[in-house]
Amino acid sequence: MIWRYRRTVTDGEPDVVQNGIALSATVQGLFDRHLISLSDDYRILVSHNEVPLVPRTPFAKQMDRIHLPADGRLWPHPAYVVRHRERFSSV
């Protein structure tokens, strides 16, 4: 599986480590379309009404926490998580 480091700089967000997460190509597509997002405590949120059944399989444990770096300074910044989730909630 190929993982890509995803940043939302195309949306005018800053190009910093705290504004990115490592995603597979499939997950990146869902993330970019705001069909998945993160909770404040970095748990996966899935729009089950919008995500087809097959891509949903990796998210069977929807509220699993993502793997975060040991160094908390490298975690996704809460403000960027909230901004993405607001777009997710409006889909």
PDB file of N, CA, C and O in Angstrom:
ATOM      1  N   MET A   1       0.842  -1.178   0.000  1.00  0.00           N
ATOM      2  CA  MET A   1       0.000   0.000   0.000  1.00  0.00           C
ATOM      3  C   MET A   1       0.884   1.238   0.000  1.00  0.00           C
ATOM      4  O   MET A   1       1.842   1.324   0.769  1.00  0.00           O
ATOM      5  N   ILE A   2       0.569   2.174  -0.846  1.00  0.00           N
ATOM      6  CA  ILE A   2       1.324   3.422  -0.920  1.00  0.00           C
ATOM      7  C   ILE A   2       0.638   4.463  -0.042  1.00  0.00           C
ATOM      8  O   ILE A   2      -0.568   4.684  -0.145  1.00  0.00           O
ATOM      9  N   TRP A   3       1.415   5.087   0.808  1.00  0.00           N
ATOM     10  CA  TRP A   3       0.880   6.130   1.680  1.00  0.00           C
ATOM     11  C   TRP A   3       1.363   7.474   1.185  1.00  0.00           C
ATOM     12  O   TRP A   3       2.516   7.605   0.774  1.00  0.00           O
ATOM     13  N   ARG A   4       0.523   8.448   1.216  1.00  0.00           N
ATOM     14  CA  ARG A   4       0.864   9.804   0.813  1.00  0.00           C
ATOM     15  C   ARG A   4       0.647  10.722   2.006  1.00  0.00           C
ATOM     16  O   ARG A   4      -0.274  10.530   2.800  1.00  0.00           O
ATOM     17  N   TYR A   5       1.495  11.704   2.114  1.00  0.00           N
ATOM     18  CA  TYR A   5       1.321  12.680   3.181  1.00  0.00           C
ATOM     19  C   TYR A   5       0.392  13.755   2.659  1.00  0.00           C
ATOM     20  O   TYR A   5       0.733  14.461   1.711  1.00  0.00           O
ATOM     21  N   ARG A   6      -0.765  13.888   3.258  1.00  0.00           N
ATOM     22  CA  ARG A   6      -1.804  14.788   2.749  1.00  0.00           C
ATOM     23  C   ARG A   6      -1.826  16.097   3.511  1.00  0.00           C
ATOM     24  O   ARG A   6      -1.923  16.121   4.737  1.00  0.00           O
ATOM     25  N   ARG A   7      -1.735  17.177   2.769  1.00  0.00           N
ATOM     26  CA  ARG A   7      -1.888  18.509   3.344  1.00  0.00           C
ATOM     27  C   ARG A   7      -2.962  19.221   2.546  1.00  0.00           C
ATOM     28  O   ARG A   7      -3.191  18.908   1.377  1.00  0.00           O
ATOM     29  N   THR A   8      -3.606  20.159   3.170  1.00  0.00           N
ATOM     30  CA  THR A   8      -4.686  20.872   2.486  1.00  0.00           C
ATOM     31  C   THR A   8      -4.226  22.245   2.012  1.00  0.00           C
ATOM     32  O   THR A   8      -4.998  23.203   2.026  1.00  0.00           O
ATOM     33  N   VAL A   9      -2.960  22.337   1.591  1.00  0.00           N
ATOM     34  CA  VAL A   9      -2.447  23.633   1.152  1.00  0.00           C
ATOM     35  C   VAL A   9      -3.186  24.147  -0.068  1.00  0.00           C
ATOM     36  O   VAL A   9      -3.221  25.356  -0.293  1.00  0.00           O
ATOM     37  N   THR A  10      -3.780  23.266  -0.863  1.00  0.00           N
ATOM     38  CA  THR A  10      -4.539  23.728  -2.025  1.00  0.00           C
ATOM     39  C   THR A  10      -5.769  24.521  -1.593  1.00  0.00           C
ATOM     40  O   THR A  10      -6.312  25.299  -2.378  1.00  0.00           O
ATOM     41  N   ASP A  11      -6.208  24.330  -0.358  1.00  0.00           N
ATOM     42  CA  ASP A  11      -7.353  25.062   0.176  1.00  0.00           C
ATOM     43  C   ASP A  11      -6.916  26.331   0.891  1.00  0.00           C
ATOM     44  O   ASP A  11      -7.702  26.944   1.612  1.00  0.00           O
ATOM     45  N   GLY A  12      -5.658  26.726   0.691  1.00  0.00           N
ATOM     46  CA  GLY A  12      -5.153  27.927   1.333  1.00  0.00           C
ATOM     47  C   GLY A  12      -4.602  27.697   2.729  1.00  0.00           C
ATOM     48  O   GLY A  12      -4.270  28.652   3.431  1.00  0.00           O
ATOM     49  N   GLU A  13      -4.504  26.451   3.134  1.00  0.00           N
ATOM     50  CA  GLU A  13      -3.962  26.128   4.452  1.00  0.00           C
ATOM     51  C   GLU A  13      -2.433  26.198   4.400  1.00  0.00           C
ATOM     52  O   GLU A  13      -1.852  26.050   3.325  1.00  0.00           O
ATOM     53  N   PRO A  14      -1.775  26.421   5.535  1.00  0.00           N
ATOM     54  CA  PRO A  14      -0.314  26.510   5.541  1.00  0.00           C
ATOM     55  C   PRO A  14       0.351  25.155   5.280  1.00  0.00           C
ATOM     56  O   PRO A  14      -0.189  24.106   5.631  1.00  0.00           O
ATOM     57  N   ASP A  15       1.512  25.197   4.669  1.00  0.00           N
ATOM     58  CA  ASP A  15       2.285  24.002   4.349  1.00  0.00           C
ATOM     59  C   ASP A  15       3.205  23.678   5.525  1.00  0.00           C
ATOM     60  O   ASP A  15       4.409  23.931   5.484  1.00  0.00           O
ATOM     61  N   VAL A  16       2.599  23.105   6.584  1.00  0.00           N
ATOM     62  CA  VAL A  16       3.334  22.738   7.789  1.00  0.00           C
ATOM     63  C   VAL A  16       3.015  21.293   8.160  1.00  0.00           C
ATOM     64  O   VAL A  16       1.965  20.770   7.786  1.00  0.00           O
ATOM     65  N   VAL A  17       3.912  20.656   8.891  1.00  0.00           N
ATOM     66  CA  VAL A  17       3.734  19.260   9.280  1.00  0.00           C
ATOM     67  C   VAL A  17       2.421  19.057  10.025  1.00  0.00           C
ATOM     68  O   VAL A  17       1.757  18.041   9.824  1.00  0.00           O
ATOM     69  N   GLN A  18       2.039  19.983  10.865  1.00  0.00           N
ATOM     70  CA  GLN A  18       0.823  19.851  11.668  1.00  0.00           C
ATOM     71  C   GLN A  18      -0.453  19.956  10.842  1.00  0.00           C
ATOM     72  O   GLN A  18      -1.552  19.811  11.376  1.00  0.00           O
ATOM     73  N   ASN A  19      -0.312  20.206   9.540  1.00  0.00           N
ATOM     74  CA  ASN A  19      -1.469  20.283   8.658  1.00  0.00           C
ATOM     75  C   ASN A  19      -1.437  19.128   7.657  1.00  0.00           C
ATOM     76  O   ASN A  19      -1.816  19.288   6.496  1.00  0.00           O
ATOM     77  N   GLY A  20      -0.983  17.966   8.119  1.00  0.00           N
ATOM     78  CA  GLY A  20      -0.915  16.830   7.212  1.00  0.00           C
ATOM     79  C   GLY A  20      -1.039  15.511   7.948  1.00  0.00           C
ATOM     80  O   GLY A  20      -0.739  15.416   9.138  1.00  0.00           O
ATOM     81  N   ILE A  21      -1.482  14.503   7.229  1.00  0.00           N
ATOM     82  CA  ILE A  21      -1.544  13.145   7.756  1.00  0.00           C
ATOM     83  C   ILE A  21      -1.197  12.183   6.621  1.00  0.00           C
ATOM     84  O   ILE A  21      -1.432  12.490   5.452  1.00  0.00           O
ATOM     85  N   ALA A  22      -0.638  11.019   6.963  1.00  0.00           N
ATOM     86  CA  ALA A  22      -0.281  10.013   5.965  1.00  0.00           C
ATOM     87  C   ALA A  22      -1.526   9.205   5.616  1.00  0.00           C
ATOM     88  O   ALA A  22      -2.192   8.664   6.499  1.00  0.00           O
ATOM     89  N   LEU A  23      -1.836   9.129   4.320  1.00  0.00           N
ATOM     90  CA  LEU A  23      -3.038   8.440   3.857  1.00  0.00           C
ATOM     91  C   LEU A  23      -2.721   7.578   2.645  1.00  0.00           C
ATOM     92  O   LEU A  23      -1.831   7.902   1.858  1.00  0.00           O
ATOM     93  N   SER A  24      -3.449   6.483   2.501  1.00  0.00           N
ATOM     94  CA  SER A  24      -3.358   5.704   1.275  1.00  0.00           C
ATOM     95  C   SER A  24      -4.085   6.482   0.185  1.00  0.00           C
ATOM     96  O   SER A  24      -4.824   7.422   0.479  1.00  0.00           O
ATOM     97  N   ALA A  25      -3.880   6.094  -1.073  1.00  0.00           N
ATOM     98  CA  ALA A  25      -4.525   6.799  -2.182  1.00  0.00           C
ATOM     99  C   ALA A  25      -6.046   6.756  -2.055  1.00  0.00           C
ATOM    100  O   ALA A  25      -6.716   7.758  -2.303  1.00  0.00           O
ATOM    101  N   THR A  26      -6.595   5.601  -1.671  1.00  0.00           N
ATOM    102  CA  THR A  26      -8.055   5.457  -1.521  1.00  0.00           C
ATOM    103  C   THR A  26      -8.578   6.361  -0.418  1.00  0.00           C
ATOM    104  O   THR A  26      -9.571   7.066  -0.597  1.00  0.00           O
ATOM    105  N   VAL A  27      -7.908   6.336   0.715  1.00  0.00           N
ATOM    106  CA  VAL A  27      -8.343   7.141   1.857  1.00  0.00           C
ATOM    107  C   VAL A  27      -8.172   8.626   1.555  1.00  0.00           C
ATOM    108  O   VAL A  27      -8.987   9.448   1.974  1.00  0.00           O
ATOM    109  N   GLN A  28      -7.117   8.964   0.831  1.00  0.00           N
ATOM    110  CA  GLN A  28      -6.909  10.367   0.471  1.00  0.00           C
ATOM    111  C   GLN A  28      -8.081  10.894  -0.348  1.00  0.00           C
ATOM    112  O   GLN A  28      -8.524  12.024  -0.143  1.00  0.00           O
ATOM    113  N   GLY A  29      -8.580  10.085  -1.271  1.00  0.00           N
ATOM    114  CA  GLY A  29      -9.729  10.511  -2.070  1.00  0.00           C
ATOM    115  C   GLY A  29     -10.946  10.780  -1.204  1.00  0.00           C
ATOM    116  O   GLY A  29     -11.657  11.762  -1.418  1.00  0.00           O
ATOM    117  N   LEU A  30     -11.193   9.913  -0.226  1.00  0.00           N
ATOM    118  CA  LEU A  30     -12.327  10.103   0.686  1.00  0.00           C
ATOM    119  C   LEU A  30     -12.119  11.341   1.555  1.00  0.00           C
ATOM    120  O   LEU A  30     -13.055  12.105   1.791  1.00  0.00           O
ATOM    121  N   PHE A  31     -10.888  11.535   2.030  1.00  0.00           N
ATOM    122  CA  PHE A  31     -10.559  12.683   2.872  1.00  0.00           C
ATOM    123  C   PHE A  31     -10.723  13.984   2.086  1.00  0.00           C
ATOM    124  O   PHE A  31     -11.292  14.955   2.584  1.00  0.00           O
ATOM    125  N   ASP A  32     -10.214  13.986   0.848  1.00  0.00           N
ATOM    126  CA  ASP A  32     -10.301  15.196   0.014  1.00  0.00           C
ATOM    127  C   ASP A  32     -11.744  15.576  -0.297  1.00  0.00           C
ATOM    128  O   ASP A  32     -12.061  16.757  -0.441  1.00  0.00           O
ATOM    129  N   ARG A  33     -12.612  14.580  -0.398  1.00  0.00           N
ATOM    130  CA  ARG A  33     -14.027  14.850  -0.677  1.00  0.00           C
ATOM    131  C   ARG A  33     -14.832  15.026   0.617  1.00  0.00           C
ATOM    132  O   ARG A  33     -16.059  15.125   0.582  1.00  0.00           O
ATOM    133  N   HIS A  34     -14.141  15.065   1.743  1.00  0.00           N
ATOM    134  CA  HIS A  34     -14.748  15.273   3.059  1.00  0.00           C
ATOM    135  C   HIS A  34     -15.760  14.189   3.417  1.00  0.00           C
ATOM    136  O   HIS A  34     -16.767  14.457   4.072  1.00  0.00           O
ATOM    137  N   LEU A  35     -15.478  12.951   2.975  1.00  0.00           N
ATOM    138  CA  LEU A  35     -16.329  11.815   3.318  1.00  0.00           C
ATOM    139  C   LEU A  35     -15.819  11.101   4.559  1.00  0.00           C
ATOM    140  O   LEU A  35     -16.536  10.300   5.159  1.00  0.00           O
ATOM    141  N   ILE A  36     -14.586  11.389   4.943  1.00  0.00           N
ATOM    142  CA  ILE A  36     -14.043  10.950   6.236  1.00  0.00           C
ATOM    143  C   ILE A  36     -13.362  12.157   6.858  1.00  0.00           C
ATOM    144  O   ILE A  36     -12.940  13.080   6.161  1.00  0.00           O
ATOM    145  N   SER A  37     -13.264  12.135   8.177  1.00  0.00           N
ATOM    146  CA  SER A  37     -12.609  13.223   8.889  1.00  0.00           C
ATOM    147  C   SER A  37     -12.113  12.686  10.229  1.00  0.00           C
ATOM    148  O   SER A  37     -12.082  11.476  10.448  1.00  0.00           O
ATOM    149  N   LEU A  38     -11.728  13.595  11.120  1.00  0.00           N
ATOM    150  CA  LEU A  38     -11.224  13.219  12.438  1.00  0.00           C
ATOM    151  C   LEU A  38     -11.980  13.944  13.535  1.00  0.00           C
ATOM    152  O   LEU A  38     -12.397  15.091  13.374  1.00  0.00           O
ATOM    153  N   SER A  39     -12.149  13.250  14.655  1.00  0.00           N
ATOM    154  CA  SER A  39     -12.728  13.885  15.840  1.00  0.00           C
ATOM    155  C   SER A  39     -11.635  14.693  16.539  1.00  0.00           C
ATOM    156  O   SER A  39     -10.472  14.646  16.137  1.00  0.00           O
ATOM    157  N   ASP A  40     -12.005  15.428  17.577  1.00  0.00           N
ATOM    158  CA  ASP A  40     -11.024  16.218  18.327  1.00  0.00           C
ATOM    159  C   ASP A  40      -9.942  15.353  18.964  1.00  0.00           C
ATOM    160  O   ASP A  40      -8.823  15.818  19.185  1.00  0.00           O
ATOM    161  N   ASP A  41     -10.272  14.088  19.260  1.00  0.00           N
ATOM    162  CA  ASP A  41      -9.266  13.208  19.857  1.00  0.00           C
ATOM    163  C   ASP A  41      -8.677  12.247  18.809  1.00  0.00           C
ATOM    164  O   ASP A  41      -8.215  11.155  19.142  1.00  0.00           O
ATOM    165  N   TYR A  42      -8.704  12.676  17.540  1.00  0.00           N
ATOM    166  CA  TYR A  42      -8.052  11.985  16.428  1.00  0.00           C
ATOM    167  C   TYR A  42      -8.624  10.602  16.153  1.00  0.00           C
ATOM    168  O   TYR A  42      -7.886   9.672  15.826  1.00  0.00           O
ATOM    169  N   ARG A  43      -9.927  10.469  16.286  1.00  0.00           N
ATOM    170  CA  ARG A  43     -10.600   9.230  15.918  1.00  0.00           C
ATOM    171  C   ARG A  43     -11.252   9.426  14.557  1.00  0.00           C
ATOM    172  O   ARG A  43     -11.649  10.535  14.198  1.00  0.00           O
ATOM    173  N   ILE A  44     -11.357   8.344  13.810  1.00  0.00           N
ATOM    174  CA  ILE A  44     -11.865   8.400  12.449  1.00  0.00           C
ATOM    175  C   ILE A  44     -13.381   8.575  12.439  1.00  0.00           C
ATOM    176  O   ILE A  44     -14.104   7.878  13.151  1.00  0.00           O
ATOM    177  N   LEU A  45     -13.846   9.507  11.630  1.00  0.00           N
ATOM    178  CA  LEU A  45     -15.268   9.736  11.408  1.00  0.00           C
ATOM    179  C   LEU A  45     -15.567   9.406   9.953  1.00  0.00           C
ATOM    180  O   LEU A  45     -14.834   9.839   9.064  1.00  0.00           O
ATOM    181  N   VAL A  46     -16.622   8.652   9.693  1.00  0.00           N
ATOM    182  CA  VAL A  46     -16.977   8.242   8.340  1.00  0.00           C
ATOM    183  C   VAL A  46     -18.418   8.645   8.050  1.00  0.00           C
ATOM    184  O   VAL A  46     -19.315   8.422   8.864  1.00  0.00           O
ATOM    185  N   SER A  47     -18.624   9.238   6.883  1.00  0.00           N
ATOM    186  CA  SER A  47     -19.973   9.575   6.448  1.00  0.00           C
ATOM    187  C   SER A  47     -20.578   8.321   5.837  1.00  0.00           C
ATOM    188  O   SER A  47     -20.474   8.102   4.630  1.00  0.00           O
ATOM    189  N   HIS A  48     -21.215   7.495   6.671  1.00  0.00           N
ATOM    190  CA  HIS A  48     -21.746   6.214   6.199  1.00  0.00           C
ATOM    191  C   HIS A  48     -22.858   6.380   5.171  1.00  0.00           C
ATOM    192  O   HIS A  48     -23.118   5.455   4.402  1.00  0.00           O
ATOM    193  N   ASN A  49     -23.506   7.509   5.139  1.00  0.00           N
ATOM    194  CA  ASN A  49     -24.545   7.738   4.144  1.00  0.00           C
ATOM    195  C   ASN A  49     -23.969   8.007   2.769  1.00  0.00           C
ATOM    196  O   ASN A  49     -24.656   7.828   1.763  1.00  0.00           O
ATOM    197  N   GLU A  50     -22.707   8.438   2.709  1.00  0.00           N
ATOM    198  CA  GLU A  50     -22.104   8.850   1.444  1.00  0.00           C
ATOM    199  C   GLU A  50     -21.016   7.900   0.942  1.00  0.00           C
ATOM    200  O   GLU A  50     -20.754   7.857  -0.260  1.00  0.00           O
ATOM    201  N   VAL A  51     -20.376   7.136   1.837  1.00  0.00           N
ATOM    202  CA  VAL A  51     -19.271   6.265   1.448  1.00  0.00           C
ATOM    203  C   VAL A  51     -19.833   4.906   1.047  1.00  0.00           C
ATOM    204  O   VAL A  51     -20.533   4.274   1.839  1.00  0.00           O
ATOM    205  N   PRO A  52     -19.536   4.440  -0.183  1.00  0.00           N
ATOM    206  CA  PRO A  52     -20.021   3.118  -0.611  1.00  0.00           C
ATOM    207  C   PRO A  52     -19.514   2.007   0.301  1.00  0.00           C
ATOM    208  O   PRO A  52     -18.515   2.179   0.999  1.00  0.00           O
ATOM    209  N   LEU A  53     -20.196   0.880   0.296  1.00  0.00           N
ATOM    210  CA  LEU A  53     -19.906  -0.225   1.207  1.00  0.00           C
ATOM    211  C   LEU A  53     -18.479  -0.737   1.104  1.00  0.00           C
ATOM    212  O   LEU A  53     -17.842  -0.944   2.137  1.00  0.00           O
ATOM    213  N   VAL A  54     -17.945  -0.951  -0.097  1.00  0.00           N
ATOM    214  CA  VAL A  54     -16.608  -1.532  -0.232  1.00  0.00           C
ATOM    215  C   VAL A  54     -15.532  -0.653   0.398  1.00  0.00           C
ATOM    216  O   VAL A  54     -14.748  -1.164   1.198  1.00  0.00           O
ATOM    217  N   PRO A  55     -15.449   0.657   0.080  1.00  0.00           N
ATOM    218  CA  PRO A  55     -14.426   1.473   0.739  1.00  0.00           C
ATOM    219  C   PRO A  55     -14.658   1.643   2.238  1.00  0.00           C
ATOM    220  O   PRO A  55     -13.746   2.038   2.963  1.00  0.00           O
ATOM    221  N   ARG A  56     -15.861   1.350   2.704  1.00  0.00           N
ATOM    222  CA  ARG A  56     -16.166   1.485   4.122  1.00  0.00           C
ATOM    223  C   ARG A  56     -15.493   0.411   4.962  1.00  0.00           C
ATOM    224  O   ARG A  56     -15.277   0.624   6.155  1.00  0.00           O
ATOM    225  N   THR A  57     -15.152  -0.738   4.381  1.00  0.00           N
ATOM    226  CA  THR A  57     -14.603  -1.861   5.125  1.00  0.00           C
ATOM    227  C   THR A  57     -13.416  -1.479   6.014  1.00  0.00           C
ATOM    228  O   THR A  57     -13.381  -1.892   7.173  1.00  0.00           O
ATOM    229  N   PRO A  58     -12.438  -0.702   5.515  1.00  0.00           N
ATOM    230  CA  PRO A  58     -11.323  -0.337   6.403  1.00  0.00           C
ATOM    231  C   PRO A  58     -11.748   0.486   7.617  1.00  0.00           C
ATOM    232  O   PRO A  58     -10.995   0.617   8.582  1.00  0.00           O
ATOM    233  N   PHE A  59     -12.962   1.038   7.562  1.00  0.00           N
ATOM    234  CA  PHE A  59     -13.443   1.889   8.645  1.00  0.00           C
ATOM    235  C   PHE A  59     -14.475   1.193   9.520  1.00  0.00           C
ATOM    236  O   PHE A  59     -15.279   1.851  10.179  1.00  0.00           O
ATOM    237  N   ALA A  60     -14.454  -0.127   9.530  1.00  0.00           N
ATOM    238  CA  ALA A  60     -15.433  -0.890  10.309  1.00  0.00           C
ATOM    239  C   ALA A  60     -15.398  -0.479  11.780  1.00  0.00           C
ATOM    240  O   ALA A  60     -16.433  -0.432  12.445  1.00  0.00           O
ATOM    241  N   LYS A  61     -14.217  -0.187  12.271  1.00  0.00           N
ATOM    242  CA  LYS A  61     -14.068   0.297  13.646  1.00  0.00           C
ATOM    243  C   LYS A  61     -13.936   1.811  13.582  1.00  0.00           C
ATOM    244  O   LYS A  61     -12.878   2.370  13.868  1.00  0.00           O
ATOM    245  N   GLN A  62     -15.013   2.455  13.206  1.00  0.00           N
ATOM    246  CA  GLN A  62     -14.999   3.881  12.899  1.00  0.00           C
ATOM    247  C   GLN A  62     -14.306   4.725  13.953  1.00  0.00           C
ATOM    248  O   GLN A  62     -13.576   5.654  13.607  1.00  0.00           O
ATOM    249  N   MET A  63     -14.506   4.439  15.181  1.00  0.00           N
ATOM    250  CA  MET A  63     -13.966   5.322  16.204  1.00  0.00           C
ATOM    251  C   MET A  63     -12.556   4.949  16.655  1.00  0.00           C
ATOM    252  O   MET A  63     -12.106   5.398  17.709  1.00  0.00           O
ATOM    253  N   ASP A  64     -11.848   4.122  15.861  1.00  0.00           N
ATOM    254  CA  ASP A  64     -10.450   3.840  16.182  1.00  0.00           C
ATOM    255  C   ASP A  64      -9.636   5.115  16.049  1.00  0.00           C
ATOM    256  O   ASP A  64      -9.885   5.944  15.173  1.00  0.00           O
ATOM    257  N   ARG A  65      -8.672   5.251  16.923  1.00  0.00           N
ATOM    258  CA  ARG A  65      -7.800   6.423  16.879  1.00  0.00           C
ATOM    259  C   ARG A  65      -6.710   6.194  15.831  1.00  0.00           C
ATOM    260  O   ARG A  65      -6.198   5.083  15.691  1.00  0.00           O
ATOM    261  N   ILE A  66      -6.362   7.245  15.103  1.00  0.00           N
ATOM    262  CA  ILE A  66      -5.293   7.131  14.114  1.00  0.00           C
ATOM    263  C   ILE A  66      -3.960   6.986  14.836  1.00  0.00           C
ATOM    264  O   ILE A  66      -3.841   7.326  16.014  1.00  0.00           O
ATOM    265  N   HIS A  67      -2.964   6.482  14.125  1.00  0.00           N
ATOM    266  CA  HIS A  67      -1.615   6.376  14.684  1.00  0.00           C
ATOM    267  C   HIS A  67      -0.973   7.754  14.619  1.00  0.00           C
ATOM    268  O   HIS A  67      -0.918   8.379  13.560  1.00  0.00           O
ATOM    269  N   LEU A  68      -0.492   8.217  15.763  1.00  0.00           N
ATOM    270  CA  LEU A  68       0.096   9.548  15.853  1.00  0.00           C
ATOM    271  C   LEU A  68       1.585   9.438  16.169  1.00  0.00           C
ATOM    272  O   LEU A  68       2.005   8.476  16.813  1.00  0.00           O
ATOM    273  N   PRO A  69       2.389  10.405  15.730  1.00  0.00           N
ATOM    274  CA  PRO A  69       3.817  10.396  16.049  1.00  0.00           C
ATOM    275  C   PRO A  69       4.039  10.463  17.562  1.00  0.00           C
ATOM    276  O   PRO A  69       3.213  11.004  18.297  1.00  0.00           O
ATOM    277  N   ALA A  70       5.151   9.914  18.009  1.00  0.00           N
ATOM    278  CA  ALA A  70       5.494   9.963  19.437  1.00  0.00           C
ATOM    279  C   ALA A  70       5.657  11.410  19.899  1.00  0.00           C
ATOM    280  O   ALA A  70       5.323  11.742  21.036  1.00  0.00           O
ATOM    281  N   ASP A  71       6.159  12.248  19.038  1.00  0.00           N
ATOM    282  CA  ASP A  71       6.358  13.667  19.351  1.00  0.00           C
ATOM    283  C   ASP A  71       5.048  14.417  19.109  1.00  0.00           C
ATOM    284  O   ASP A  71       4.648  14.611  17.961  1.00  0.00           O
ATOM    285  N   GLY A  72       4.393  14.831  20.167  1.00  0.00           N
ATOM    286  CA  GLY A  72       3.108  15.518  20.078  1.00  0.00           C
ATOM    287  C   GLY A  72       3.150  16.788  19.260  1.00  0.00           C
ATOM    288  O   GLY A  72       2.114  17.229  18.763  1.00  0.00           O
ATOM    289  N   ARG A  73       4.325  17.393  19.104  1.00  0.00           N
ATOM    290  CA  ARG A  73       4.437  18.615  18.296  1.00  0.00           C
ATOM    291  C   ARG A  73       4.181  18.344  16.814  1.00  0.00           C
ATOM    292  O   ARG A  73       3.947  19.272  16.040  1.00  0.00           O
ATOM    293  N   LEU A  74       4.226  17.070  16.423  1.00  0.00           N
ATOM    294  CA  LEU A  74       4.030  16.701  15.021  1.00  0.00           C
ATOM    295  C   LEU A  74       2.609  16.220  14.728  1.00  0.00           C
ATOM    296  O   LEU A  74       2.294  15.872  13.590  1.00  0.00           O
ATOM    297  N   TRP A  75       1.760  16.199  15.739  1.00  0.00           N
ATOM    298  CA  TRP A  75       0.369  15.777  15.555  1.00  0.00           C
ATOM    299  C   TRP A  75      -0.368  16.811  14.714  1.00  0.00           C
ATOM    300  O   TRP A  75       0.018  17.979  14.695  1.00  0.00           O
ATOM    301  N   PRO A  76      -1.427  16.395  14.018  1.00  0.00           N
ATOM    302  CA  PRO A  76      -2.247  17.383  13.306  1.00  0.00           C
ATOM    303  C   PRO A  76      -2.759  18.440  14.286  1.00  0.00           C
ATOM    304  O   PRO A  76      -3.249  18.115  15.367  1.00  0.00           O
ATOM    305  N   HIS A  77      -2.639  19.691  13.897  1.00  0.00           N
ATOM    306  CA  HIS A  77      -3.065  20.781  14.772  1.00  0.00           C
ATOM    307  C   HIS A  77      -4.591  20.755  14.906  1.00  0.00           C
ATOM    308  O   HIS A  77      -5.298  20.604  13.910  1.00  0.00           O
ATOM    309  N   PRO A  78      -5.099  20.902  16.132  1.00  0.00           N
ATOM    310  CA  PRO A  78      -6.550  20.853  16.356  1.00  0.00           C
ATOM    311  C   PRO A  78      -7.348  21.814  15.473  1.00  0.00           C
ATOM    312  O   PRO A  78      -8.456  21.478  15.054  1.00  0.00           O
ATOM    313  N   ALA A  79      -6.817  22.986  15.185  1.00  0.00           N
ATOM    314  CA  ALA A  79      -7.558  23.954  14.355  1.00  0.00           C
ATOM    315  C   ALA A  79      -7.774  23.423  12.940  1.00  0.00           C
ATOM    316  O   ALA A  79      -8.834  23.640  12.353  1.00  0.00           O
ATOM    317  N   TYR A  80      -6.779  22.729  12.391  1.00  0.00           N
ATOM    318  CA  TYR A  80      -6.917  22.178  11.041  1.00  0.00           C
ATOM    319  C   TYR A  80      -7.884  20.993  11.043  1.00  0.00           C
ATOM    320  O   TYR A  80      -8.629  20.791  10.084  1.00  0.00           O
ATOM    321  N   VAL A  81      -7.868  20.220  12.118  1.00  0.00           N
ATOM    322  CA  VAL A  81      -8.795  19.090  12.251  1.00  0.00           C
ATOM    323  C   VAL A  81     -10.232  19.618  12.304  1.00  0.00           C
ATOM    324  O   VAL A  81     -11.115  19.090  11.628  1.00  0.00           O
ATOM    325  N   VAL A  82     -10.457  20.636  13.092  1.00  0.00           N
ATOM    326  CA  VAL A  82     -11.798  21.231  13.216  1.00  0.00           C
ATOM    327  C   VAL A  82     -12.256  21.784  11.874  1.00  0.00           C
ATOM    328  O   VAL A  82     -13.401  21.574  11.477  1.00  0.00           O
ATOM    329  N   ARG A  83     -11.376  22.486  11.176  1.00  0.00           N
ATOM    330  CA  ARG A  83     -11.740  23.080   9.887  1.00  0.00           C
ATOM    331  C   ARG A  83     -12.142  22.000   8.886  1.00  0.00           C
ATOM    332  O   ARG A  83     -13.120  22.161   8.155  1.00  0.00           O
ATOM    333  N   HIS A  84     -11.389  20.901   8.850  1.00  0.00           N
ATOM    334  CA  HIS A  84     -11.732  19.815   7.931  1.00  0.00           C
ATOM    335  C   HIS A  84     -13.053  19.178   8.328  1.00  0.00           C
ATOM    336  O   HIS A  84     -13.891  18.892   7.472  1.00  0.00           O
ATOM    337  N   ARG A  85     -13.245  18.953   9.642  1.00  0.00           N
ATOM    338  CA  ARG A  85     -14.477  18.320  10.116  1.00  0.00           C
ATOM    339  C   ARG A  85     -15.705  19.178   9.838  1.00  0.00           C
ATOM    340  O   ARG A  85     -16.783  18.639   9.586  1.00  0.00           O
ATOM    341  N   GLU A  86     -15.566  20.486   9.876  1.00  0.00           N
ATOM    342  CA  GLU A  86     -16.692  21.372   9.553  1.00  0.00           C
ATOM    343  C   GLU A  86     -17.128  21.143   8.108  1.00  0.00           C
ATOM    344  O   GLU A  86     -18.325  21.130   7.820  1.00  0.00           O
ATOM    345  N   ARG A  87     -16.187  20.965   7.211  1.00  0.00           N
ATOM    346  CA  ARG A  87     -16.536  20.677   5.813  1.00  0.00           C
ATOM    347  C   ARG A  87     -17.139  19.290   5.700  1.00  0.00           C
ATOM    348  O   ARG A  87     -18.075  19.082   4.927  1.00  0.00           O
ATOM    349  N   PHE A  88     -16.612  18.333   6.466  1.00  0.00           N
ATOM    350  CA  PHE A  88     -17.128  16.961   6.504  1.00  0.00           C
ATOM    351  C   PHE A  88     -18.584  16.976   6.960  1.00  0.00           C
ATOM    352  O   PHE A  88     -19.425  16.286   6.383  1.00  0.00           O
ATOM    353  N   SER A  89     -18.879  17.752   7.982  1.00  0.00           N
ATOM    354  CA  SER A  89     -20.229  17.805   8.552  1.00  0.00           C
ATOM    355  C   SER A  89     -21.236  18.415   7.579  1.00  0.00           C
ATOM    356  O   SER A  89     -22.433  18.147   7.676  1.00  0.00           O
ATOM    357  N   SER A  90     -20.762  19.223   6.657  1.00  0.00           N
ATOM    358  CA  SER A  90     -21.681  19.882   5.733  1.00  0.00           C
ATOM    359  C   SER A  90     -21.963  19.046   4.482  1.00  0.00           C
ATOM    360  O   SER A  90     -22.802  19.420   3.663  1.00  0.00           O
ATOM    361  N   VAL A  91     -21.262  17.913   4.334  1.00  0.00           N
ATOM    362  CA  VAL A  91     -21.476  17.047   3.155  1.00  0.00           C
ATOM    363  C   VAL A  91     -22.746  16.270   3.301  1.00  0.00           C
ATOM    364  O   VAL A  91     -23.097  15.489   2.417  1.00  0.00           O
TER     365      VAL A  91
END
